[in-house]
């Protein structure tokens, strides 16, 4: 089975998207781990503040009140920071590891009881150390319990990190070897095309696109006198069908088009006469030959191409649907527009194509469809050219 350059690049996009997605998930997990470490540091800070409040020096009541109120304020600030960290820890919320709202509520209640006891002790002549000590131990135990839950959470998160990292590495490893190997095959194909001769075996090419180009480059042209009827069907400048040859080839192939969407597109090289008048006939012939070659690159087995007038070409397409047929015609137009044409005096010339696209019904005669396509082509020219005109709702209009 031959490679397709188009499929390879499509797969590359999908693999790149997969790696970006895995990397994003890994970053989310790592950010969650950082938040967890920050929470543990805040809990340690809370224990330190609680200890400072508990061991306040009561020999100087005024100073003790100032220090205690300051420590209480800092302790409450840590609660606000903890709540923010929990709110931004989306991984913990998704896995529902913590019932953090309940834990934070219990911690807040115990802090309120403890700080109230500490403040009351500073105003009473006989401090209630038993109540303060009880609330102190309950608060420390509550914080230690939450810290233990956070540490238990580290292991499943570590497993997620390992799984994501391993999967990302595996995808990257497979993609690296696969795309490196296929890229080398494609490069070898196109290097082979530069030295292609009639003695070469076309089937040795591995990519579909290179095979298509090679088949056109090695297309035999009969020079025998017995082939005169065929030569009469060939345009001498471009070596593709003339009008009669295109009609004849279509009639030979039309039995193979059953079940397919068939369309006719008449292309016209915009302002070719002006090129001949201002530059040279030889340069105009180069444009005509390049256009014919571009048509041949997009020709599929059941398609027919031909030069039917001085600056007009016919492209009879057999595709699975209309969208594919229109897309190929648009690609031909864009390819000519993006091609480089340099005159003898080194000036760059932009060449454009106009097109008239019409569907051919099985009951229609080819000649009448060509006449209709030429009328549709005139719409493209009336609108400035460099576009494909189509029939829409049985009326001619630019689409």
Secondary structure, DSSP 8 states (H G I E B T S, - for coil): --B-HHHHHHHHHHHHHHHHHHHHHHHHHHHHHHHHHHHHHHHHHHHHHHHHHHT--TTSHHHHHHHHHHHHHHHHHHHHHHHHHHHH-HHHHHHT---HHHHHHHHHHHHHHHHHHHHHHHH-SS--HHHHHHHHHHHHHHHHHHHHHHHHHHHHHHHHHHHHHHHHHHHHHHHHHHHHHHHHHHHHHHHHHTT--TTS-GGG--BHHHHHHHHHHT-----SGGGHHHHTTB-TTTSSB-HHHHHHHHHHHGGGGTTSEEEEEEEEETTHHHHHHHT-HHHHHHHHHHHHHHHHHH--TT-EEEE-SSSEEEEEEEESSHHHHHHHHHHHHHHHHHS-EE-TTS-EE---EEEEEEE--TTS-HHHHHHHHHHHHHHHHHTTSSSEEEEETTEEE--
